[in-house]
């Protein structure tokens, strides 16, 4: 029987937002490392908030275990000060895959989220 639990993102402190400080894949921040192995699954949901002081929209880039565009990267526009924008909805990940993030202007975007862990 599967056991479900709600977890915080591994890159978060106590479930708080993760500030995206990097502006390239080489300077990215870790958002979440998926569960170890190929049996259990993490269903990852992410939201982004853009607090740019100049009112500019930003582009958030999420890497999934690699740096090849577009195979392992998605880019999401994040409008300025419109509230949380959904960027991932229950994406199933496993096998210690690492989600990383960078943005076109450092320190303007925060990433929030949750993990629904399915232990089989």
trRosetta pair geometry for C-beta under 8 A, 3 or more apart (Angstrom, degrees):
i j d omega theta_ij theta_ji phi_ij phi_ji
2 118 5.4 -13 -171 -169 123 93
2 119 6.7 148 -160 75 64 48
2 120 5.2 -28 -103 -102 86 62
3 118 7.6 147 73 -158 45 45
3 119 4.4 -16 60 60 97 105
4 116 6.4 -13 -163 -177 101 93
4 117 7.0 149 -155 79 48 55
4 118 5.9 -15 -100 -101 73 66
4 119 7.8 -163 -72 21 26 75
5 116 7.6 161 80 -157 37 49
5 117 4.9 -15 61 58 88 105
5 119 7.2 27 5 -8 106 109
6 114 6.0 -20 -165 -178 97 121
6 115 7.2 137 -164 77 48 55
6 116 6.1 -26 -102 -102 64 63
6 117 7.6 -180 -90 15 13 83
7 42 7.5 -64 50 -130 131 106
7 114 7.2 138 71 -173 47 69
7 115 4.1 -30 68 71 98 110
7 116 7.8 177 21 -84 80 15
7 117 5.2 50 -9 -22 123 119
8 12 5.0 -113 162 75 109 124
8 14 6.8 -136 -110 173 171 13
8 15 4.2 -111 -114 -79 123 70
8 114 7.0 -58 -112 -122 40 62
8 115 7.1 11 93 19 8 100
9 12 4.2 87 66 -7 93 113
9 15 7.7 114 23 -120 77 45
9 18 6.7 -83 96 -29 142 130
9 31 5.9 -57 -175 166 135 70
9 32 4.5 -94 -153 -78 87 104
9 44 7.7 73 -104 -142 92 102
9 46 7.9 66 -85 -99 138 90
9 111 7.8 -23 36 120 178 103
9 113 5.1 72 -54 72 124 101
9 114 7.3 -103 -41 -97 80 20
9 115 6.3 133 -84 -29 51 106
10 30 7.3 -51 96 140 98 113
10 32 5.0 111 26 -139 90 58
10 33 4.8 -54 61 31 158 82
11 18 5.0 33 119 -107 110 149
11 29 6.6 113 -169 148 142 94
11 30 4.5 -174 -92 108 122 77
11 31 4.8 -111 27 -148 146 17
11 32 5.8 -99 2 -61 98 45
11 33 7.8 117 -44 -12 84 77
12 15 5.7 53 135 -107 138 14
12 16 5.7 170 -170 57 99 54
12 17 7.3 -66 -124 -139 107 4
12 18 5.5 -99 -86 -56 74 100
12 112 7.9 69 -102 -132 138 51
12 113 7.8 -163 -41 53 140 78
13 16 5.4 -13 70 37 77 112
15 114 7.8 12 -136 -94 99 82
16 112 7.9 -80 167 -111 31 89
17 49 7.1 -55 -124 34 149 118
17 110 3.7 21 166 174 139 120
17 111 6.3 142 -162 65 80 34
17 112 4.8 -51 -99 -71 82 86
18 29 6.3 180 160 125 115 135
18 31 5.9 174 67 -118 161 69
18 101 7.4 117 106 43 122 138
18 110 6.7 142 64 -162 38 67
18 111 4.7 -26 59 61 97 93
18 112 7.6 170 13 -74 74 39
19 29 7.5 115 89 -30 54 174
19 107 6.2 9 178 -127 117 59
19 109 7.8 131 -155 86 52 49
19 110 5.7 -36 -93 -102 55 77
20 29 5.8 -149 -125 27 54 126
20 60 6.8 -167 -42 -127 174 96
20 101 4.9 -83 -114 121 116 115
20 102 6.4 156 -177 -128 110 25
20 103 4.6 90 119 -10 135 117
20 106 7.4 -138 116 -139 69 53
20 107 7.6 -149 79 -69 57 22
20 108 7.8 -39 67 57 98 57
20 109 4.6 -9 37 79 124 98
20 110 7.1 -163 -2 -94 83 24
20 111 6.2 78 -48 -17 105 105
21 27 7.4 -100 107 152 78 103
21 29 5.9 90 32 -51 84 125
21 106 5.2 32 -165 -159 47 104
21 107 5.8 34 -112 -66 67 73
22 25 7.9 86 141 -109 134 7
22 26 7.7 -165 -164 81 129 48
22 27 3.4 174 -139 116 105 83
22 28 4.6 -136 75 -89 155 26
22 29 5.7 180 2 -25 110 76
22 101 7.5 142 53 103 106 57
22 102 4.1 -68 102 -113 100 99
22 103 7.5 117 81 23 57 65
22 106 6.8 83 -25 -107 2 99
23 27 6.1 10 38 70 55 133
23 102 5.9 131 -134 180 8 109
23 103 6.6 -54 -108 76 60 53
23 104 6.5 58 -146 -149 92 22
23 105 7.0 30 -106 -94 113 13
23 106 5.3 -74 -49 -53 101 91
24 27 5.0 71 53 23 80 97
24 28 7.3 -99 99 -45 42 75
24 102 5.7 -93 54 175 9 163
25 28 5.4 -13 -152 -32 39 120
25 61 7.3 -82 -74 118 81 136
25 63 5.8 90 -132 -59 105 147
25 67 4.6 114 153 -127 158 110
25 73 7.6 -74 -89 -96 126 134
25 100 7.1 88 -150 105 72 135
25 102 6.0 -129 -77 9 37 143
27 102 6.3 97 80 -113 77 128
28 61 7.9 -96 -105 91 117 101
28 63 6.2 -50 -116 19 173 127
28 100 3.8 66 134 163 140 118
28 101 5.8 148 -161 66 99 27
28 102 4.3 -90 -98 -45 80 101
29 100 6.6 156 75 -158 32 76
29 101 5.6 -27 59 60 84 85
29 102 7.3 137 10 -77 72 63
30 33 6.8 -4 -177 -45 124 91
30 98 6.0 -57 -133 -170 101 113
30 99 7.4 103 -164 79 58 56
30 100 5.8 -46 -99 -102 47 76
31 46 7.0 7 174 -109 145 134
31 62 7.3 -30 7 -133 152 98
31 99 4.3 -53 63 102 112 103
31 100 6.4 171 2 -111 89 19
31 101 5.2 72 -48 -15 118 112
31 111 5.7 -50 -121 110 117 151
31 113 7.4 46 175 29 112 139
32 42 7.3 -164 152 143 131 153
32 44 5.9 175 74 -123 158 134
32 93 7.9 116 108 73 117 150
32 98 7.4 178 93 -149 44 51
32 99 4.8 21 50 38 82 114
32 113 7.4 -80 -41 85 134 136
32 115 6.5 154 -148 -69 145 125
33 96 5.8 -6 179 -157 100 68
33 97 7.5 170 -154 83 54 35
33 98 5.0 -19 -102 -101 77 78
33 99 7.8 -149 -71 20 34 69
34 42 4.6 -151 -139 29 83 131
34 44 7.4 -87 -92 -44 94 126
34 93 3.9 -126 -91 124 143 105
34 94 5.3 -140 147 -106 132 16
34 95 6.6 21 92 49 123 45
34 96 5.9 -164 69 -109 77 12
34 97 4.6 22 19 48 128 79
34 98 7.6 -130 6 -69 78 33
34 99 7.8 89 -39 -19 89 92
35 40 4.6 -77 127 101 150 116
35 41 6.9 -168 42 -131 131 4
35 42 5.0 157 -8 -38 97 101
35 93 7.9 138 24 105 76 76
35 94 5.7 -34 67 -131 89 71
35 96 7.5 -90 105 -66 22 52
35 117 6.2 113 -59 -137 134 107
36 40 7.8 42 67 51 51 117
36 95 7.3 39 -156 -131 35 26
36 96 5.3 22 -101 -53 64 98
37 40 6.0 67 76 27 111 89
37 94 6.7 -58 90 175 52 109
37 95 6.5 -95 99 -91 12 57
38 94 5.8 109 -122 125 41 135
38 95 5.4 22 -78 -70 73 104
39 94 7.8 176 48 -160 28 147
39 120 5.2 -127 162 59 94 115
40 94 6.4 158 88 -125 58 115
40 117 6.7 9 173 -175 116 90
40 118 6.2 174 -160 89 69 61
40 119 5.0 -14 -115 -112 118 52
40 120 5.9 -164 -88 14 57 81
41 92 5.0 -20 -171 -156 124 100
41 93 7.2 127 -162 61 71 32
41 94 5.2 -65 -108 -62 57 114
41 117 7.5 165 88 -153 48 49
41 118 4.6 2 57 53 92 110
41 120 7.7 53 1 -24 88 108
42 92 7.3 141 76 -152 45 48
42 93 5.1 -31 67 67 97 85
42 94 6.5 156 15 -79 80 58
42 115 4.9 -31 -162 -162 105 114
42 116 7.4 135 -164 69 51 46
42 117 5.5 -22 -104 -100 70 72
42 118 7.8 -164 -77 20 24 74
43 90 4.2 -7 178 -154 110 77
43 91 7.0 147 -157 61 54 30
43 92 5.6 -24 -96 -89 70 64
43 93 8.0 153 -92 19 23 72
43 115 6.9 137 66 -164 51 55
43 116 4.1 -18 59 61 110 100
43 117 7.7 -154 20 -70 74 25
43 118 6.8 61 -18 -16 103 106
44 88 5.7 -3 111 124 90 140
44 90 7.2 138 56 -132 33 21
44 91 5.1 -33 59 58 90 88
44 92 8.0 163 12 -89 78 15
44 93 5.7 5 -6 14 121 121
44 99 6.8 166 164 -28 167 153
44 113 6.5 25 -176 162 79 139
44 114 8.0 177 -147 90 48 41
44 115 5.5 -17 -99 -106 68 79
45 86 7.6 -45 -171 -145 91 95
45 88 5.9 -167 -137 99 32 83
45 89 5.7 25 -120 -128 91 39
45 90 5.6 2 -66 -53 95 54
45 91 7.8 151 -75 10 44 74
45 113 5.3 177 94 -155 59 93
45 114 5.5 1 57 55 104 79
45 115 7.7 -172 23 -82 72 34
45 116 7.5 47 -7 -7 106 98
46 62 7.5 137 71 -98 165 148
46 86 7.6 116 87 -161 54 53
46 87 4.8 -46 98 67 103 100
46 88 4.1 51 27 33 97 105
46 99 7.8 -151 -58 153 145 156
46 111 5.8 -18 -164 -168 109 104
46 112 7.2 142 -158 79 58 43
46 113 4.1 -37 -102 -82 55 136
47 84 3.9 8 172 -175 132 116
47 85 6.4 145 -162 66 73 37
47 86 5.7 -41 -102 -96 79 45
47 87 6.5 151 -115 10 23 87
47 111 7.2 150 78 -157 46 54
47 112 4.7 -20 64 66 99 94
47 113 6.1 167 14 -75 70 71
48 60 5.1 -119 -114 -34 165 162
48 76 6.9 146 16 98 146 127
48 78 4.7 -81 113 -109 127 136
48 84 7.0 132 60 -154 28 65
48 85 5.1 -29 62 59 83 95
48 87 5.2 51 -10 -29 108 132
48 109 5.5 -8 -170 -169 109 110
48 110 7.0 155 -154 79 57 46
48 111 5.5 -25 -98 -100 76 68
48 112 7.6 176 -83 22 27 73
49 78 7.5 141 -166 -176 5 127
49 83 7.1 -65 -114 173 96 23
49 84 5.5 -50 -68 -93 93 60
49 85 7.3 156 -81 10 42 79
49 109 6.9 154 77 -152 45 59
49 110 4.9 -10 57 56 98 96
49 112 7.0 36 -8 -4 107 112
50 57 6.8 55 124 -143 171 45
50 58 4.9 174 -124 25 128 111
50 78 4.3 144 -42 127 121 109
50 79 6.5 -170 43 96 134 29
50 80 5.1 -90 108 -105 117 48
50 81 6.8 -89 89 -32 77 46
50 82 7.8 22 47 22 99 81
50 85 7.7 12 -6 4 97 125
50 108 5.7 18 -155 144 75 99
50 109 5.2 -23 -97 -96 69 81
51 80 7.7 104 -117 -154 13 76
51 81 6.5 77 -115 -77 51 83
51 108 6.0 -161 62 -166 61 63
51 109 7.7 166 19 -88 71 31
51 110 7.2 29 -2 -4 112 104
52 55 6.4 -121 100 -8 101 9
52 56 4.8 -79 130 52 158 78
52 57 7.8 -131 23 -65 146 8
52 58 6.1 154 -45 -39 130 113
52 80 5.2 -76 48 -116 103 112
52 81 7.9 -113 46 -28 68 89
52 105 6.6 57 -108 87 118 144
52 108 4.3 18 -77 -152 78 132
53 108 7.9 -118 -2 -115 67 101
55 80 5.1 139 -162 113 44 166
55 81 7.5 -52 -121 14 65 119
56 80 6.1 118 70 -61 23 132
56 105 7.1 76 87 2 132 156
56 108 7.9 -31 72 -162 97 163
57 77 5.7 8 166 -173 126 101
57 78 6.5 163 -167 80 76 47
57 79 5.1 -40 -111 -114 102 45
57 80 5.7 -109 -78 -26 50 85
58 77 7.6 151 85 -156 36 55
58 78 5.0 -19 68 61 84 103
58 80 7.6 97 -7 -74 84 78
58 103 5.3 18 166 -175 124 118
58 104 5.7 -168 -155 46 78 95
58 105 5.6 -107 -115 35 115 100
58 108 5.4 160 -57 96 154 130
58 109 5.4 -137 93 -54 148 118
59 75 5.4 8 177 -177 111 105
59 76 7.0 154 -158 75 63 36
59 77 5.6 -38 -100 -98 73 56
59 78 7.1 164 -101 13 20 82
59 103 6.7 159 82 -152 49 68
59 104 5.0 56 45 -16 91 120
60 75 7.1 160 83 -155 45 54
60 76 4.9 -20 63 63 96 91
60 77 7.9 153 19 -112 77 8
60 78 5.2 58 -16 -25 110 124
60 87 6.4 -52 86 -115 138 153
60 101 6.3 -19 -171 -159 97 109
60 102 8.0 156 -156 84 54 32
60 103 5.3 -28 -103 -98 59 94
60 109 5.6 -173 -85 171 108 164
60 111 7.4 130 -151 -79 143 107
61 73 5.9 -7 -173 -170 99 111
61 74 7.4 169 -151 86 53 40
61 75 5.0 -20 -100 -101 75 80
61 76 7.9 172 -82 19 30 68
61 101 6.7 147 80 -153 56 55
61 102 5.2 -16 60 64 108 78
61 103 6.9 -178 15 -84 79 38
62 73 6.8 157 80 -153 48 59
62 74 5.2 -6 55 57 99 86
62 75 7.8 -176 19 -81 68 34
62 76 7.2 23 -5 1 107 110
62 87 6.9 139 -32 149 140 127
62 88 7.3 -168 172 -49 178 120
62 99 6.0 -16 -170 -167 103 98
62 100 7.2 151 -158 77 51 46
62 101 5.5 -19 -101 -96 66 79
63 66 6.5 -146 -176 70 101 39
63 67 6.1 -11 -136 -92 137 56
63 72 5.9 35 -160 132 73 97
63 73 5.2 -23 -99 -98 67 84
63 99 7.1 151 77 -158 54 45
63 100 4.3 -9 55 58 107 98
63 101 7.4 -159 17 -70 77 32
63 102 7.8 29 -14 7 109 96
64 72 4.9 -139 61 -167 79 78
64 73 7.3 -166 13 -76 79 35
64 74 7.8 41 -18 -2 112 91
64 93 7.6 -135 -149 -111 110 127
64 97 6.2 8 -177 170 79 122
64 98 8.0 164 -154 82 36 45
64 99 6.0 -11 -102 -104 65 71
65 72 6.0 -110 69 -153 70 130
65 97 4.5 -64 -56 -149 125 87
65 98 5.9 121 -85 43 63 68
66 71 6.9 -30 91 98 137 103
66 72 3.5 92 66 44 103 175
66 73 7.7 -108 91 -41 77 81
67 72 6.7 -19 -13 77 12 125
67 73 7.1 34 -151 -52 36 121
68 71 4.4 -2 103 48 112 115
68 72 5.1 78 52 18 79 103
68 73 7.1 -166 84 -5 38 100
69 72 7.6 -80 -75 53 37 66
69 73 4.6 -39 -100 49 76 132
70 73 6.0 -106 -140 65 46 81
70 74 7.4 59 -163 -91 91 51
74 87 7.9 154 105 177 123 96
76 85 7.3 170 149 122 122 125
76 87 4.7 177 56 -130 175 104
78 85 5.3 -170 -128 39 77 146
78 87 7.8 -30 -81 -72 103 121
78 103 7.9 -43 28 -130 133 122
78 109 5.8 88 75 -116 161 122
79 82 4.6 23 94 4 118 133
79 85 6.8 131 29 -67 81 139
82 85 7.0 54 80 -62 106 100
84 112 6.5 -62 -121 48 127 126
86 89 6.0 25 176 -63 125 100
87 111 7.7 -61 37 -130 142 99
88 91 4.8 -59 -172 -8 113 120
88 113 7.3 16 60 -122 109 137
90 116 6.7 -10 -122 32 93 125
93 97 5.0 -113 -172 61 111 126
93 99 7.4 -83 -90 -45 174 107
94 97 6.8 59 71 5 26 106
101 109 8.0 -122 155 104 128 124
101 111 5.8 160 -15 -34 174 153
103 106 6.9 146 69 -90 98 34
103 108 6.6 -136 122 56 149 94
103 109 4.7 153 -81 24 161 133
105 108 5.0 29 98 2 104 134
